[in-house]
């Protein structure tokens, strides 16, 4: 394409040059060199600007910087090439500086086309990404409901409730109330993309209460979150899913009680527990729950959900989201 454009420009600038071979090769060398420098040089300028301002962040500013940067480069490059050809190689660009400015004008027209193409491709990429994210959100919500209306959790809750009915009817009544709060939140979460950390903690306290009745003093969750952190947002059910994950995969005995630490640090919520693995049932893998959380976070934040496992401690870091 560059060779074709160089040939076309050569015909426009100097049609009579094609009457003699000694002029043809000279003109082709000049035009091809100019177009190679302009094409790849402007591509380098464009990629360099993308590192600081992208089409997605600020298209108007990106367009202005693209035009400005390329004009500065193109004018500087064509003038230097003209001097180089004339002073070093003794080849003069026919038509003098008039043809230099014609070449610059043609280069800028092509540049305008390239910038327009970049903008359209970026806009299309954003549209495709947003549509993909919407699909992922819907899929994640469905997976969330499936994972949270968990038959194991329901069976364990009913068994615990059955024992409480005979032992402590008042506690059994409170247990039923907290259980209903958990399931109301599960059903309501399908309609909410994010909730405040305070709202999440209200549901989490009900869930922790249910598990504390089941495991007694062998299970504990320590929560240390500032008021500022509690006013921020996270996707619903995230904290509950991570604590449930710790319960599924670790021993909870008097010898090895499960203690989950939930605290905030540098805009992240840490969910941390010591690893004392137990044998898990088929289908109890945490990969679905963790991938669900990671997929939902991709919609709202460029900061990924980080999962750390050093064999002794299992830590999940989830970003706090700020919305006006």
Order of alpha helices (4+ residues) and beta strands (2+ residues): alpha-alpha-alpha-alpha-alpha-alpha-beta-alpha-beta-alpha-beta-alpha-beta-beta-alpha-beta-beta
